[in-house]
Each structure stands twice: as structure tokens, then as C-alpha cells.
Amino acid sequence: MKTRISNNKLLCGAKAGYENLCAWADLLDSINVFPVADGDTGMNLRVSLAPLRDCGQGLDVSLKLLQSNGRGNSGNIAVAFFSEFLKADQFSLADQAEKARDRARLAIAVPRAGTMLEVFDALCGVLRDNGPGLPAYPVLRDCLRQAVAATKFRLPELEVAGVVDSGALGMFVFFDGFFKDLGGQQKEFTPLMDIFEGMLLVTDTFVAAGKKEHCVEATLAPGHADSDISSKIAELGNSAVIAKSEHGMKIHLHTDDPGKLRKTLSPLGDLLDWSEEVMAPMKRIRDYAKFSTNRVRIMTDAAASIPQELGRNHGVILLDSYILASDRAVPESLLSPEPLYALMRAGEKVTTAQASNDERYLHYQAACARYGDVLYIATGSAFTGNYATALSWKKQYDVNGDMAIVDSGAASGRLAVITLLAARLAESGASMQELLSSVTSLTDSAEEYVFINELKYLVAGGRVSKTKGLFGDLFHMKPVISPMAEGVRKVAVLRNRDAQLGFALERIEDRPDLFVLLQYTDNREWLTEEVEPQLRQKLPRAEILLLPLSLSSGVHMGPGTWSLAVAPLEKLQ
């Protein structure tokens, strides 16, 4: 008798797997040394498998979104697997796992031992050996654990680095959540550090290849039938993953000449999309080494205007919400601002969504398990329920008192200023009590002025009535708002950008020792050429950072918005 499982049950299991994966994504990044040590396996898996976070949209929609969503080597292989595996209602789970494993293997130009393929093989074996029904969860988990542990000795890079394969570990984490949910298991939390002791920290002696390449993601609609087209494409670069779908051929390649690659691919068919990114071997990996000592770790929401790389440079843990656009959900910290604001200006509906409570709970648990003392500086309660969610988790699960939680009363730039200054104190070895005292002082002294360009985006998000929005845009009114503990406060209404700049300069008059955060949406050039130079002239002793406005804020406030957030540097003393 074959095991049959409903679509909805499988998708709910996939949702649980994805949430578990997200909680450990930073750890996956920290051990990513193969095929390139660029520290992005966790990020790529989060983006690639994001369509699985919503189990209510149905199998057809989930699979359609999944097939076009792959990013990176690990992400594209995982997409190839789950695009087949999640059809298991038509066959036994074992049959479908084997079909999925074979599809993933065929997508890889040069399959290698010591990767996530090992986990797929182990999964197929334990499901096949079990016969009808799900195997006992401890048996399944131990089988997958052994497959991951073995990867440390299957590839020279992993053995030298002293770690297991990050992609294989990512699949273990996903299946851990997936099969617990599928089998109705108690969701007992077990830290990965206990399961893979001594296998999750890159050795100081590991040195990656120094060659820089571009990671290319493309979709090609072949112009004619050619049974050998995949092999031809694979010869054009390294780490090739090529998967066929209803959208065409999804291509992932590493190349040192993306321009030449694009010219070579064009005659083979229509390039439906194209993206390229320079990979920086070892940079992200080495960032983690600075924070291996015992100290308080700072956590905050990605609603703070802190880009992923900047957060990692200061050891800040970012909790993502999701940006929903063009039927896709992308973790906020992993989405580029430029295409988002282009969509908004084109009239595309863009919204935001919080991570589920389960996902947030897992993040809290993983952070405390990895670091011990964690200070969570939450977005103000007037803007989200994150503070209340964290308090609820702490009451139920934080038996050792590992996490302290602060309601910052802030969002976007003001939250970023508070968090970054607190992170610096944490880096210097400040105690939890010293940090709590400093954060309280910073929440009182930090300020932010957000300069809205068009009210229509606030209207679309329900923040302003249609009548007020129409009236404001008709008369070119540009409100200035400040996110405060009690909510958003309107502090001025201005007519143009020159008036906005004048207002900003007045607010920093005679305040030389400031930490200043300038935030842009799609107007970086103006802030770089006009605003920042005048600020530096006014404040020669100030520290000024130019960063993108948090995307959750940008979605609600719209393109053209910019912001100034400040805090006195003496609060660091």
C-alpha cells in the first residue's frame, strides 16, 4: 500500500521546514565554503524557497512561484528537488523523493559528493526501507544527521575548513521542521550546535581561492529544440545548475565575464530575465570570526534601516518581515531597493507581511542557543506587534533568561541609530545592564525626520484618507513625520525638496557631535550630491552614514521619500 498525503498537509510541512530553515540561515552562511566561500547559502535558500512560507495558496501556485525563484547554487538545486517532491500526493512519498532527487541531480552540470545530494540520497533510502507510512522520526533524523556529518570528509574544502556542507545542513534543517510537522511530532527545539558538535565553525587556517567571479541567474526560452543545449550552457561557466520548467530554462552560472556569457546565450533563445552579482570569496565568512567571543548579541527587526552586510559587520541579528510584490514574497533584508521602487512607480501593488509567530519563535530560540545573552531591540509597539510576540515567547520558553527585550518606540532610521550604537557598546564588552541603560537613554535622545514625497502611497496603505491624500498631492504638500513611541507625529508640511533640506539643516544646527543616518529610497543620487555635502559642512565632527530606508517603511511611504535620523554621540560614553 502506498503512502498518500494531501497537498495541503505537504505544503504545511514545507512551511514548517522553511520557518526552521530561516531561523538557522545565518549559521548556514557562516560555514558556506563550497563551491565558493562567499557566505550566502542561507540567504539563497531563504529567497529561493520563500514561496513555501504560505501553505494556503495551493500546490499549483506554490510550484509555479517556486520554479522561477531559484537563487544561487544551493537555492536552484533545492528548487529543483522541491518542485518535484511536493507532488507526492500522486505517488508514495518514497517514489516522489526519488523522482525529486533525480531531478535535482540532473540539474547539476557536475554533481559532487559531499553536498545536499547526500541528504537527498539518505532521505530516499530511509523512506524506501521503511515501506508504507512515515518512518519513526528519530530514525529518519539520525539517518539525515549521519549524511550531513559525513560531508565534512567528502570534499577537501570542507575537511580543511572543519565544517559540514552548508547546503546539506540547510536540507537537514528543512526536513527537521518538515517531518516533525508531517508526523505530528512535538516541536522540541534542539540546537544544531549539539547535533553537529565541532562541525560548525570554520578554522582560522582555511583560505579560499582568491578568484572573483560573477554569479549569474537567468531564464532562457530556447529558440529551437536542442537535446544538448544544457551541456552547451554548462560549458560556459562554473557551478552550473540548469533546470527546465514551464518558464523556460532556469540557469545559474559562475563566470568571470558575464558580458561574454550573455552574448553567447542570446543566440540560443530569448533571455526572459537576467541578474548578475560579484561574489566576494571569504569576506562574509571572515566577518563572523570577529563575533566568536562571548558577549551580548544585539537583535533587531529588519524594519530598522540596517542593510544585511552592515548588520553582520556589527554582529547584529536582523529579523525579517516580507515584501510582497508581483506574486512573490521576499525577506526584506534580501531585496534590492531599485527594482522594488521601479515596480511601485509603475503602479504595481506592493505590500508587507510579518513573519509567522512560529518563525519568530524559532529565531529567538536559535539566537539564544548560539550566543547565550541576546538583547532584542524591537520595533515600537505603535507600529508592529513584534515586542508583544517576543514577550509571549520569553514567558513560555526563555527559562534561562537569555533574552532581554526592549520596546524601542522607534522604527526605520531611529531604530537603526539606537541599534547600531548599542551594537558598538556590545562589541566593546558592555554588560547587559549597561546596554539596557544606554538603550533607554538612546530611545529618549534619538530623533528621526521622514520627508514624504507623495501622499498617494500612504493612502494606498491606509495610513492617510483618500481625501487628504488627494488634497495634499494636488497642492504639492510634502509632510514631515517623526515615528515616536506613541505613533507617527506630523511635524511640518513643506512644498519642495529645497524646503525639506532647509528643514533638515535647521534640526542639526549647533549640534556638532552627532551620529547621523541619511536614508534614501530611489533618490540616492540627490542625497549624495546635495544633502550629504551640506550636512558634512554643517557637522564636520559628526559621523554620517548614507543607507537605504528600510523597505517596509519605503513600501508604505513610497518612492522619493528620504529620512534623517540622529543621536548624540556622547550617549556612547
HUZI-V37005 format. One record per residue. RES is the residue in three letters. PSI is psi as a letter, one per 40 degrees, with the letter a starting at -180 (none if undefined). D_FIRST is the distance of its C-alpha to the first C-alpha in whole Angstrom. Layout:
BEGIN
((RES;PSI;D_FIRST) (RES;PSI;D_FIRST))
END
This chain:
BEGIN
((MET;h;0) (LYS;i;4) (THR;h;7) (ARG;h;9) (ILE;h;13) (SER;i;16) (ASN;d;19) (ASN;d;21) (LYS;d;19) (LEU;d;19) (LEU;d;23) (CYS;d;24) (GLY;d;22) (ALA;d;24) (LYS;d;27) (ALA;d;27) (GLY;d;27) (TYR;d;30) (GLU;d;32) (ASN;d;31) (LEU;d;32) (CYS;d;35) (ALA;d;36) (TRP;e;37) (ALA;d;38) (ASP;d;41) (LEU;d;40) (LEU;d;38) (ASP;d;41) (SER;e;43) (ILE;e;42) (ASN;g;41) (VAL;e;43) (PHE;h;41) (PRO;e;41) (VAL;h;44) (ALA;g;45) (ASP;e;46) (GLY;f;44) (ASP;e;42) (THR;d;38) (GLY;d;38) (MET;d;39) (ASN;d;38) (LEU;d;34) (ARG;d;35) (VAL;d;37) (SER;d;34) (LEU;e;31) (ALA;d;33) (PRO;e;31) (LEU;e;29) (ARG;e;31) (ASP;g;31) (CYS;e;27) (GLY;e;29) (GLN;e;30) (GLY;i;26) (LEU;d;24) (ASP;d;26) (VAL;d;29) (SER;d;28) (LEU;d;27) (LYS;d;30) (LEU;d;32) (LEU;d;30) (GLN;d;31) (SER;e;35) (ASN;e;35) (GLY;h;35) (ARG;h;38) (GLY;i;38) (ASN;d;37) (SER;d;34) (GLY;d;34) (ASN;d;33) (ILE;d;30) (ALA;d;29) (VAL;d;29) (ALA;d;27) (PHE;d;24) (PHE;d;24) (SER;d;24) (GLU;d;21) (PHE;d;19) (LEU;e;20) (LYS;e;18) (ALA;e;14) (ASP;d;14) (GLN;e;13) (PHE;i;11) (SER;i;9) (LEU;d;12) (ALA;d;12) (ASP;d;12) (GLN;d;15) (ALA;d;17) (GLU;d;17) (LYS;d;19) (ALA;d;21) (ARG;d;22) (ASP;d;23) (ARG;d;25) (ALA;d;27) (ARG;d;28) (LEU;d;29) (ALA;e;31) (ILE;h;33) (ALA;d;36) (VAL;g;36) (PRO;h;33) (ARG;i;34) (ALA;i;33) (GLY;e;34) (THR;a;32) (MET;e;29) (LEU;d;28) (GLU;d;27) (VAL;d;25) (PHE;d;23) (ASP;d;23) (ALA;d;22) (LEU;d;19) (CYS;d;17) (GLY;d;18) (VAL;d;17) (LEU;d;14) (ARG;d;13) (ASP;d;14) (ASN;d;12) (GLY;a;9) (PRO;i;6) (GLY;i;9) (LEU;i;12) (PRO;i;15) (ALA;h;18) (TYR;d;20) (PRO;d;23) (VAL;d;21) (LEU;d;20) (ARG;d;24) (ASP;d;25) (CYS;d;24) (LEU;d;25) (ARG;d;28) (GLN;d;29) (ALA;d;28) (VAL;d;31) (ALA;d;33) (ALA;d;33) (THR;d;34) (LYS;d;38) (PHE;e;38) (ARG;d;37) (LEU;h;39) (PRO;d;43) (GLU;d;44) (LEU;d;41) (GLU;d;43) (VAL;d;46) (ALA;e;45) (GLY;f;44) (VAL;i;40) (VAL;i;37) (ASP;h;36) (SER;d;36) (GLY;d;33) (ALA;d;31) (LEU;d;32) (GLY;d;31) (MET;d;28) (PHE;d;27) (VAL;d;29) (PHE;d;27) (PHE;d;24) (ASP;d;25) (GLY;d;26) (PHE;d;23) (PHE;d;20) (LYS;d;23) (ASP;d;22) (LEU;d;19) (GLY;e;18) (GLY;f;21) (GLN;i;23) (GLN;h;27) (LYS;g;29) (GLU;h;31) (PHE;h;33) (THR;h;34) (PRO;h;36) (LEU;d;35) (MET;d;39) (ASP;d;37) (ILE;d;34) (PHE;f;36) (GLU;h;39) (GLY;e;42) (MET;e;40) (LEU;f;41) (LEU;h;44) (VAL;h;46) (THR;i;49) (ASP;d;52) (THR;e;53) (PHE;h;50) (VAL;h;52) (ALA;i;50) (ALA;h;51) (GLY;e;54) (LYS;h;53) (LYS;h;52) (GLU;i;50) (HIS;h;49) (CYS;h;45) (VAL;h;45) (GLU;h;42) (ALA;i;42) (THR;h;40) (LEU;h;41) (ALA;h;41) (PRO;i;41) (GLY;e;44) (HIS;i;43) (ALA;h;40) (ASP;h;40) (SER;e;37) (ASP;e;39) (ILE;d;40) (SER;d;38) (SER;d;39) (LYS;d;43) (ILE;d;42) (ALA;d;41) (GLU;e;44) (LEU;e;46) (GLY;a;45) (ASN;i;44) (SER;f;40) (ALA;h;39) (VAL;h;36) (ILE;h;35) (ALA;h;32) (LYS;i;32) (SER;a;31) (GLU;e;32) (HIS;e;35) (GLY;a;36) (MET;h;36) (LYS;h;36) (ILE;h;39) (HIS;h;39) (LEU;i;42) (HIS;h;45) (THR;i;48) (ASP;e;52) (ASP;g;53) (PRO;d;51) (GLY;d;54) (LYS;d;54) (LEU;d;50) (ARG;d;50) (LYS;d;53) (THR;d;50) (LEU;d;47) (SER;d;49) (PRO;e;50) (LEU;e;46) (GLY;a;45) (ASP;h;46) (LEU;h;45) (LEU;d;44) (ASP;i;44) (TRP;h;46) (SER;i;46) (GLU;i;48) (GLU;h;48) (VAL;h;51) (MET;h;49) (ALA;g;51) (PRO;h;50) (MET;e;50) (LYS;d;52) (ARG;d;49) (ILE;d;48) (ARG;d;51) (ASP;d;52) (TYR;d;49) (ALA;d;52) (LYS;e;54) (PHE;f;52) (SER;e;51) (THR;i;54) (ASN;h;53) (ARG;i;55) (VAL;h;54) (ARG;i;51) (ILE;h;52) (MET;i;49) (THR;i;50) (ASP;i;48) (ALA;e;48) (ALA;e;50) (ALA;i;53) (SER;g;54) (ILE;h;53) (PRO;i;52) (GLN;d;49) (GLU;d;51) (LEU;d;54) (GLY;d;52) (ARG;d;50) (ASN;d;54) (HIS;e;55) (GLY;f;52) (VAL;h;51) (ILE;h;47) (LEU;h;46) (LEU;h;44) (ASP;i;43) (SER;a;42) (TYR;i;41) (ILE;h;43) (LEU;h;41) (ALA;i;43) (SER;f;42) (ASP;e;38) (ARG;i;38) (ALA;h;38) (VAL;h;40) (PRO;h;41) (GLU;d;44) (SER;e;46) (LEU;e;44) (LEU;h;45) (SER;h;49) (PRO;d;51) (GLU;d;53) (PRO;d;50) (LEU;d;49) (TYR;d;53) (ALA;d;53) (LEU;d;50) (MET;d;52) (ARG;d;55) (ALA;e;53) (GLY;e;52) (GLU;h;49) (LYS;h;47) (VAL;h;46) (THR;a;45) (THR;i;44) (ALA;i;41) (GLN;i;41) (ALA;i;38) (SER;i;36) (ASN;d;37) (ASP;d;34) (GLU;d;35) (ARG;d;39) (TYR;d;38) (LEU;d;36) (HIS;d;39) (TYR;d;41) (GLN;d;39) (ALA;d;39) (ALA;d;43) (CYS;d;44) (ALA;d;42) (ARG;d;43) (TYR;e;47) (GLY;b;48) (ASP;h;50) (VAL;h;50) (LEU;h;52) (TYR;h;50) (ILE;g;53) (ALA;i;51) (THR;i;52) (GLY;i;54) (SER;d;53) (ALA;e;55) (PHE;d;52) (THR;i;49) (GLY;e;47) (ASN;d;46) (TYR;d;49) (ALA;d;47) (THR;d;44) (ALA;d;45) (LEU;d;47) (SER;d;44) (TRP;d;42) (LYS;d;45) (LYS;d;45) (GLN;d;42) (TYR;e;41) (ASP;g;44) (VAL;d;45) (ASN;e;47) (GLY;f;49) (ASP;d;48) (MET;h;49) (ALA;i;52) (ILE;h;51) (VAL;h;54) (ASP;h;55) (SER;d;57) (GLY;e;58) (ALA;i;57) (ALA;i;55) (SER;b;55) (GLY;d;59) (ARG;d;60) (LEU;d;57) (ALA;d;57) (VAL;d;60) (ILE;d;60) (THR;d;56) (LEU;d;58) (LEU;d;61) (ALA;d;59) (ALA;d;57) (ARG;d;60) (LEU;d;61) (ALA;d;58) (GLU;d;59) (SER;e;62) (GLY;e;61) (ALA;i;61) (SER;i;60) (MET;d;58) (GLN;d;61) (GLU;d;63) (LEU;d;60) (LEU;d;60) (SER;d;63) (SER;d;64) (VAL;d;61) (THR;d;63) (SER;d;66) (LEU;d;64) (THR;d;62) (ASP;d;66) (SER;d;68) (ALA;i;65) (GLU;i;66) (GLU;h;64) (TYR;h;65) (VAL;h;63) (PHE;h;65) (ILE;h;63) (ASN;d;63) (GLU;h;62) (LEU;e;61) (LYS;d;59) (TYR;d;56) (LEU;d;56) (VAL;d;57) (ALA;d;53) (GLY;e;52) (GLY;e;53) (ARG;d;56) (VAL;i;59) (SER;i;60) (LYS;d;60) (THR;d;64) (LYS;d;64) (GLY;d;62) (LEU;d;64) (PHE;d;68) (GLY;d;67) (ASP;d;66) (LEU;d;69) (PHE;e;71) (HIS;f;70) (MET;h;69) (LYS;g;67) (PRO;i;67) (VAL;h;67) (ILE;i;64) (SER;h;64) (PRO;h;60) (MET;i;61) (ALA;d;60) (GLU;e;61) (GLY;a;59) (VAL;h;61) (ARG;h;64) (LYS;h;66) (VAL;e;69) (ALA;i;71) (VAL;h;71) (LEU;i;72) (ARG;d;73) (ASN;i;72) (ARG;d;71) (ASP;d;74) (ALA;d;74) (GLN;d;71) (LEU;d;72) (GLY;d;76) (PHE;d;74) (ALA;d;72) (LEU;d;75) (GLU;d;76) (ARG;e;74) (ILE;e;74) (GLU;h;78) (ASP;f;80) (ARG;g;76) (PRO;d;76) (ASP;g;74) (LEU;i;71) (PHE;h;67) (VAL;h;66) (LEU;h;63) (LEU;h;63) (GLN;h;60) (TYR;i;60) (THR;c;57) (ASP;f;58) (ASN;f;62) (ARG;d;62) (GLU;d;65) (TRP;d;67) (LEU;d;66) (THR;d;67) (GLU;d;70) (GLU;d;72) (VAL;d;70) (GLU;d;70) (PRO;d;73) (GLN;d;75) (LEU;d;73) (ARG;d;74) (GLN;d;77) (LYS;d;77) (LEU;g;76) (PRO;d;76) (ARG;e;75) (ALA;i;72) (GLU;h;68) (ILE;h;67) (LEU;h;63) (LEU;h;62) (LEU;i;58) (PRO;i;56) (LEU;i;56) (SER;h;52) (LEU;d;50) (SER;d;49) (SER;d;53) (GLY;d;53) (VAL;d;51) (HIS;d;53) (MET;d;56) (GLY;i;56) (PRO;i;57) (GLY;e;61) (THR;i;61) (TRP;i;62) (SER;i;63) (LEU;h;65) (ALA;h;64) (VAL;i;66) (ALA;i;67) (PRO;h;70) (LEU;d;69) (GLU;e;71) (LYS;e;68) (LEU;e;67) (GLN;none;70))
END
